């Protein structure tokens, strides 16, 4: 009988197998600062746990993922790429230094670490925060008392989802526009479950833009829909607009046309209440 071991470690090894196709002593030492002996123990444990997942590669001195591994794990592959990249890093093309997976350009949206830590701590422990904020409608720094519940990376921007005491509603605050953040000794006025837009589950049905040619439509179906006619993605109501903007899907097919828009939202009536005002 296979010995049980730390499920978190199993997940890390599965991530490497999924996205790199192999694991090795050297790679584990590089990523997790392990000794050679400890790295060998990790590999031995996964081989004991699921021997059908890997096969030894004596030439490369690695253990390669098998077809059986990908067949068994196919149901959970989608969605964990971000976790993998958070472990291995994603250098931009100017400082890749031999990495084969790179970002096309530097990230200019990385939030201030201190502000990020204050807001994330407040969200975890249920405390209010006083922020000094700048916005397009109020460019001068001004105070807001907020009750954060989530920090969101939406497309190219980070924002905090929070209840605003002054506006008496849940709002999104871009982290790049927060000048200062101070943790208050007050419990949050509203919690995540009070945020109706956040709790709402909204179906967004994506299709190829109707103005594409049949041949172009087949390309879109292959790229995004696994050769089916459409794809339905379930989003939180508060994040629907960010998702549609990120995938660049047309919500008005008469004004938003190819080649700029190759996808379209086909269930506009269902989605429209969650879109930002135009």
C-alpha positions as CSV (number, residue, x, y, z in Angstrom):
1,X,0.0,0.0,0.0
2,X,1.3,3.4,-0.9
3,X,2.4,5.6,2.0
4,X,0.5,8.9,2.4
5,X,2.3,12.1,2.5
6,X,1.7,15.9,2.6
7,X,-1.1,16.6,0.0
8,X,0.3,20.1,-0.5
9,X,3.6,18.6,-1.6
10,X,1.7,16.2,-3.9
11,X,0.0,19.2,-5.5
12,X,3.3,21.0,-6.1
13,X,4.8,17.9,-7.8
14,X,1.6,17.5,-9.9
15,X,1.9,21.1,-11.0
16,X,5.5,20.6,-12.2
17,X,4.5,17.3,-14.0
18,X,1.5,19.0,-15.6
19,X,3.3,22.1,-17.0
20,X,6.9,20.9,-17.4
21,X,6.3,17.2,-18.2
22,X,9.0,16.1,-15.8
23,X,10.5,16.4,-12.3
24,X,14.1,16.1,-11.3
25,X,16.3,16.4,-8.3
26,X,18.0,19.5,-9.7
27,X,14.7,21.2,-10.5
28,X,13.3,20.6,-7.0
29,X,16.5,21.9,-5.4
30,X,16.3,25.0,-7.6
31,X,12.6,25.8,-6.9
32,X,12.2,24.8,-3.3
33,X,15.7,25.2,-1.8
34,X,15.9,21.5,-0.9
35,X,19.0,19.4,-0.3
36,X,19.7,16.7,-2.8
37,X,18.7,14.0,-0.3
38,X,15.4,15.8,0.5
39,X,14.6,16.2,-3.2
40,X,15.2,12.5,-3.8
41,X,12.7,11.8,-0.9
42,X,10.1,13.9,-2.6
43,X,10.5,12.1,-5.9
44,X,10.5,8.7,-4.2
45,X,7.3,9.6,-2.4
46,X,5.4,10.5,-5.5
47,X,6.7,7.4,-7.2
48,X,5.3,5.4,-4.3
49,X,2.1,7.3,-4.2
50,X,1.4,7.0,-8.0
51,X,4.0,4.9,-9.8
52,X,2.0,5.1,-13.0
53,X,2.4,8.9,-13.2
54,X,6.2,8.9,-14.0
55,X,8.8,6.9,-15.8
56,X,12.6,7.3,-15.3
57,X,14.6,9.0,-18.0
58,X,18.2,7.9,-17.4
59,X,19.6,10.1,-20.1
60,X,18.2,13.4,-18.8
61,X,18.2,12.2,-15.2
62,X,14.5,13.1,-14.8
63,X,11.2,11.4,-14.2
64,X,8.9,12.2,-17.1
65,X,5.1,12.4,-16.9
66,X,3.3,9.5,-18.6
67,X,0.2,9.6,-20.8
68,X,-1.6,8.0,-17.8
69,X,-0.8,11.0,-15.7
70,X,-2.3,13.5,-18.1
71,X,-5.4,11.3,-18.6
72,X,-6.0,11.1,-14.9
73,X,-5.3,14.7,-14.2
74,X,-7.0,16.2,-17.2
75,X,-10.0,17.4,-15.2
76,X,-8.0,19.7,-13.0
77,X,-5.4,21.1,-15.4
78,X,-7.4,24.2,-16.4
79,X,-7.0,26.9,-13.8
80,X,-3.8,25.9,-12.2
81,X,-1.4,27.5,-14.6
82,X,-1.4,30.7,-12.5
83,X,-0.4,28.7,-9.5
84,X,2.5,27.1,-11.4
85,X,3.7,30.5,-12.7
86,X,3.6,31.8,-9.1
87,X,6.0,29.1,-8.1
88,X,8.5,29.2,-11.0
89,X,8.2,32.9,-11.8
90,X,7.5,34.6,-15.1
91,X,10.4,36.8,-16.2
92,X,9.8,39.3,-19.0
93,X,11.7,38.9,-22.3
94,X,14.4,41.4,-21.2
95,X,15.6,39.4,-18.2
96,X,14.5,35.8,-19.1
97,X,18.0,34.4,-18.7
98,X,17.3,31.1,-20.5
99,X,13.7,30.6,-19.4
100,X,11.5,29.3,-22.1
101,X,8.2,30.7,-20.6
102,X,8.4,34.5,-20.5
103,X,6.1,37.5,-20.3
104,X,6.0,39.7,-23.4
105,X,6.8,42.8,-21.4
106,X,7.4,44.0,-17.8
107,X,4.5,44.2,-15.4
108,X,3.9,47.8,-14.6
109,X,1.0,47.1,-12.2
110,X,2.7,45.4,-9.3
111,X,1.1,46.9,-6.2
112,X,3.0,48.5,-3.3
113,X,3.9,45.7,-0.9
114,X,3.0,47.6,2.3
115,X,-0.4,48.7,1.0
116,X,-1.0,45.2,-0.4
117,X,-0.2,43.6,3.0
118,X,-2.4,46.0,5.0
119,X,-5.4,45.4,2.7
120,X,-4.9,41.6,2.5
121,X,-4.5,41.4,6.3
122,X,-7.7,43.4,6.8
123,X,-9.6,41.1,4.5
124,X,-8.3,38.1,6.3
125,X,-9.1,39.2,9.9
126,X,-12.2,41.3,9.2
127,X,-11.0,44.8,10.0
128,X,-11.6,48.2,8.5
129,X,-8.9,50.3,6.8
130,X,-8.5,54.0,6.2
131,X,-7.1,54.6,2.8
132,X,-5.9,57.7,1.1
133,X,-7.1,57.5,-2.5
134,X,-6.9,59.2,-5.8
135,X,-9.4,58.7,-8.6
136,X,-10.2,60.2,-12.0
137,X,-13.3,61.9,-10.5
138,X,-11.4,63.0,-7.4
139,X,-7.7,63.3,-8.4
140,X,-6.6,65.0,-5.2
141,X,-5.8,62.5,-2.3
142,X,-8.8,62.0,-0.1
143,X,-9.8,59.6,2.8
144,X,-12.0,56.6,2.6
145,X,-13.0,54.1,5.3
146,X,-13.4,50.7,3.8
147,X,-14.0,47.1,4.8
148,X,-12.0,45.0,2.4
149,X,-13.0,41.3,1.7
150,X,-10.9,40.4,-1.4
151,X,-7.9,41.5,-3.4
152,X,-8.4,40.9,-7.1
153,X,-6.0,40.7,-10.0
154,X,-8.2,41.5,-13.0
155,X,-6.5,41.7,-16.3
156,X,-3.7,44.2,-16.0
157,X,-4.8,45.8,-12.7
158,X,-5.0,45.0,-9.1
159,X,-8.0,46.2,-7.0
160,X,-9.5,45.7,-3.6
161,X,-13.2,44.8,-3.3
162,X,-14.5,46.6,-0.2
163,X,-17.5,48.2,1.4
164,X,-17.1,52.0,1.5
165,X,-18.5,53.6,4.6
166,X,-18.8,57.1,3.0
167,X,-20.6,55.8,-0.2
168,X,-22.5,53.1,1.7
169,X,-21.9,50.5,-1.0
170,X,-19.4,48.0,-2.2
171,X,-16.8,49.3,-4.6
172,X,-13.5,48.5,-6.4
173,X,-10.4,50.5,-5.5
174,X,-7.4,50.2,-7.8
175,X,-4.3,49.4,-5.6
176,X,-2.2,51.6,-7.8
177,X,-4.3,54.6,-6.8
178,X,-4.0,54.0,-3.0
179,X,-1.6,56.5,-1.6
180,X,-1.7,55.2,2.0
181,X,-3.5,52.5,3.9
182,X,-3.9,52.3,7.7
183,X,-5.3,49.3,9.5
184,X,-8.1,50.4,12.0
185,X,-9.1,48.9,15.3
186,X,-12.6,48.5,14.0
187,X,-14.4,45.4,12.7
188,X,-15.6,45.4,9.1
189,X,-18.9,47.0,8.7
190,X,-19.9,44.6,5.9
191,X,-18.6,41.2,5.0
192,X,-18.2,39.3,1.7
193,X,-21.6,37.6,2.1
194,X,-23.2,41.0,2.2
195,X,-21.8,41.9,-1.2
196,X,-24.6,40.8,-3.6
197,X,-22.7,41.5,-6.7
198,X,-19.7,39.5,-5.5
199,X,-21.9,36.5,-4.4
200,X,-23.9,36.5,-7.6
201,X,-23.0,33.8,-10.2
202,X,-23.3,35.1,-13.7
203,X,-23.1,32.9,-16.9
204,X,-21.1,34.5,-19.7
205,X,-21.6,32.7,-23.0
206,X,-18.8,33.4,-25.5
207,X,-19.1,32.7,-29.2
208,X,-17.1,33.6,-32.3
209,X,-18.0,37.0,-33.6
210,X,-20.8,36.6,-36.1
211,X,-19.0,38.8,-38.7
212,X,-16.1,36.3,-39.0
213,X,-16.0,34.1,-42.1
214,X,-16.7,30.3,-41.6
215,X,-13.0,29.6,-41.8
216,X,-12.1,32.2,-39.3
217,X,-14.9,31.0,-37.0
218,X,-13.4,27.5,-37.1
219,X,-10.1,29.0,-35.9
220,X,-11.8,30.7,-32.9
221,X,-13.6,27.5,-32.1
222,X,-10.4,25.5,-32.1
223,X,-8.5,28.1,-30.0
224,X,-11.1,28.9,-27.4
225,X,-13.9,26.3,-27.4
226,X,-12.2,23.0,-28.1
227,X,-14.0,22.8,-31.4
228,X,-17.5,23.4,-29.9
229,X,-19.8,26.2,-30.8
230,X,-19.5,28.3,-27.6
231,X,-18.1,28.4,-24.1
232,X,-19.9,29.3,-21.0
233,X,-17.9,30.8,-18.1
234,X,-19.3,31.4,-14.7
235,X,-18.1,34.7,-13.2
236,X,-18.9,36.6,-10.0
237,X,-21.2,39.5,-10.9
238,X,-18.7,42.1,-9.6
239,X,-16.0,40.7,-12.0
240,X,-18.0,40.1,-15.2
241,X,-17.0,43.4,-16.8
242,X,-13.3,42.7,-16.1
243,X,-13.5,39.3,-17.6
244,X,-15.2,40.5,-20.8
245,X,-12.7,43.3,-21.2
246,X,-9.8,40.9,-20.6
247,X,-10.9,38.4,-23.3
248,X,-11.9,41.4,-25.5
249,X,-15.4,40.1,-26.3
250,X,-17.9,42.3,-28.1
251,X,-21.0,43.2,-26.2
252,X,-22.3,45.4,-29.1
253,X,-21.5,43.4,-32.3
254,X,-22.5,46.3,-34.6
255,X,-19.9,48.7,-33.1
256,X,-17.3,46.2,-31.9
257,X,-16.2,44.4,-35.0
258,X,-13.4,42.1,-36.2
259,X,-10.4,42.2,-36.4
260,X,-10.3,44.0,-33.1
261,X,-13.0,41.8,-31.6
262,X,-13.0,38.1,-32.5
263,X,-15.2,36.9,-29.6
264,X,-18.7,38.0,-28.7
265,X,-21.0,37.7,-25.7
266,X,-24.2,36.0,-26.9
267,X,-26.3,36.2,-23.8
268,X,-26.3,40.0,-23.5
269,X,-29.6,40.3,-21.6
270,X,-28.3,38.1,-18.9
271,X,-25.0,39.8,-18.7
272,X,-26.0,43.5,-19.2
273,X,-27.0,44.3,-15.6
274,X,-23.4,43.5,-14.5
275,X,-21.6,45.7,-17.1
276,X,-20.1,49.0,-16.2
277,X,-22.1,52.1,-17.5
278,X,-21.0,53.1,-20.9
